[in-house]
Amino acid sequence: MLVVVAATATLTTVSRAAASRDGLSGTPGCGTGGLAEDGLLQRRPNMTVTDLTPSAAVAAERSHLIEKRIASDPGSFRVLSEDRPTGALHLGHYLGTLANRVRLQALGVTVTVLIADYQVLTDQDPSRHLPEVVRGLVADYLAAGLDPDRSLVFTHSAVPALNELVVPFLGLISDAELHRNPTVRAETEATGRPPSGLMLTYPVHQAADILFCRANLLPVGIDQLPHLETTRLIARRFNDRYATALFPEPDALLTDTPLLLGLDGQKMSKTRGNGIALAATEDQTAALIRRTPTDSHRHITYDPDARPAVANLLDLLAAVTGESPHTLADRIGSGGGAGLKRALTDAVNGLLRPLRTRRRELAADPGHLDAVLDAGNASARELAHDTLTRVHTALGMTYANRQRPTRRQ
């Protein structure tokens, strides 16, 4: 996925997500985070709870109350956020998910981050560079401030018990409900082909991702609520059918980050390569921004309809600096496109400089990164084994929990 530098939904300003599969976030997101690739949201000016659907308005109010509970009792929450390892993380990920994971960690929330390598298979074959990409994600997480002693980072493929949970969960949801899932519908409409079995059951696998560690909080956007509802539905049906309280029905922690488009004006995406990579050098960042088209007008103004290219760069600058795009446009004024690009370059490089310095140090010690992931995978296996044991007990399959006898030599 599962989220932003310091912003969460309030009762007066709420956002809707730019939903996709590549991150839960929150995410990362979730993150889990994650159903949005970049964990980013579209903020509409003056949007209030009354603008939302009833269910979204309830979620927004509940999210506001949850933020208060986090401040007073952070230890009662476990957050799950995820990223698909399809490429290098970029500025959108930092603003949309990474910084918020670190914020929640600092507050004392248990943060669990899933590198969803099996989810890559929903729409592509794994690259031979996958190990390098996964290691790069771990470096990004640690450089951003995630502490492996307080937060957990692991991969799908290293935790078989998590994936086994998909089997009993599949019995709790109908084929029709799977086909109604927004991600499945979008994939079918985009390709014009029936979804693969893996894509069709993607929402169930995601429920297993969340429930294996009994996470009870997911940083998501308004448009991601249907995805979370599938998990809540599976948890509720399991508990009701087997007379248990094993699984929580996770809540949404709504986020309020503006949608950041890529430098080309399209959705910022790892696969599209239109973002500013966290691992890029300052010179590479400057070159990317310098090549970005603006328009022929000398004076900078913020007008998303008439001047979308300029407005996009101002939105990026506003997200990095925390100032409004109108204020920034007024300040740059006659500096024109060149002045806007210089300001954006300086701001991005200034924001990412500590992270990049730390990331270079981490990348120089791949053994440490592997050790962090190995430890996280081991902890995740313990969590998943405990949950699967409880599931077996609820299903009456207690014989599955007996230890296999040691073979005599």
Buried (B, 14 or more C-beta within 10 A) or exposed (E): BBBBBEBBBBEEBBBBBBBBBBBBBBBBBBBBBBBBBBBBBBBEEEBBBEEBEEEBBEBBBBBBEBBEEBEEEBEEBBBBBBBBBBBBBBBBBBBBBBBBBBBBBEBBBBBBBBBBBBBBBBBEEBEEEBBEBBBBBBBBBBBBBBEBEEBBBBBBBBBEBBBBBBEBBBEBBEEEBBEEBBBBEEBBEEEEEEBBEEBBBBBBBBBBBBBBBBBBBBBBBBBBBBBBBBBBBBBEBBBEEBEEEBBBBBBBBBBBBBBBBBBBBEBBBBEEBBBBBBBBEBEEBBEBBEEBEBEEEEEBBBBEEEBEBBBBBBBBBBBBBEBEBEEBBEEBBEBBBEBBBBBBBBBBBEBBEEBBEBBEEBBEEBEBBBEBBEBBBEBBBEBBBBBBBBBBBBBEEEEEEEEEEEEEE
